[in-house]
């Protein structure tokens, strides 16, 4: 099917980002990003599958300076929470409907060349940032399902491949999977009613079989197996998508978005934790020093948040909206989202002689406020630190660089 699309493109035919209902394969195009270097450092370990785009505050033009955001954006958190009038309700409904139509329009856009594809992907990312992905059903399933697959570069889904992997039975690490699956988002009733433990076990065992069969390539030159925490990473995909779609989306996410996070030594996770301490030092030195004084560093309080890209923070409906943002602009933004969470309880942490107690009982996730704060942090973040944030999920050299900066 991919070869056929190439032939059609060469004849000037145009293809849609969203597959037709009758197609057995899900077809999208991907943009291979090139790994960056820092201060003449070594080449990166893995080439990311898609280009990472630095998010900008809506309405912003100059990315280097923090510009006052449009009033309409700030009002989302400063406006008094009064009951909307009939006119305001109608306006909200119209905005919701318009955003759905814009998503569908871009998903069905015809892209004859790479430039048009980039424009369509940019439009999808901007819609995600401005509206989030509405909870809406399309003929291909949920709108979030369709958008996530495109952002992950899923161009082909083969039911036979997944069924074949399942038929091979339990993988070589089935016992480890069994020990973790029953602990997956146990407090979320909606997830428990939607996703069974058997679905998680099938997906994870099939992934291990697929990873065992996959040779190393230029794009993926590390090996994969099951490691603790992958059950939680699989959870959002199984909740949003049919199991078949979830398998291929999860596989792409693991292999291209965060390969170092799922190595046996959790290299990317440990690097992310180091970067979290570094970012907190840059953004809020008094809070960093206060936590350090009480022996509370990121490795103590933030390990599960970093390892799962905040998927373990309730509620799940807010996690999905946060993942919309991460998949559109990069999973590295999870580090800044954790900084945002700390910002929201900053006063309590500074007043406490036992800050770890507060960190064990974090407030529930509020995606709107979190993303707003993340956008501000992106603008304030020094270029060298932001570059390391972007590369740390797939570039093994970042860990060495951050160790050199650790004497803060």
Secondary structure, DSSP 8 states (H G I E B T S, - for coil): -HHHHHHHHHTT--EESS--TT-SS------------STT----SS--SS-------TT---TTS-----HHHHHHHHS------HHHHHHHHHHHHHHHHHHHHHHT-EESSHHHHHHHHHHHHHHHHHH-----EETTEEHHHHHHHHHTT-----HHHHHHHHHT-S-TTHHHHHHHHTTTTTT-HHHHHH--HHHHHHHHHHHHHHHHH----SS--S-----TTHHHHHHHHHHHS-HHHHHHHHHHIIIIISGGGGSTT-HHHHHHHHHHHHHHHHH-HHHHHHHHHTT--HHHHSHHHHHTTTTTSS-HHHHHHHHHHHHHH-TTHHHHHHHHHHHHTHHHHHH-S-HHHHHHT-----HHHHHHHHHHHHHHS-HHHHHHHHHTTT-THHHHHHHHT---
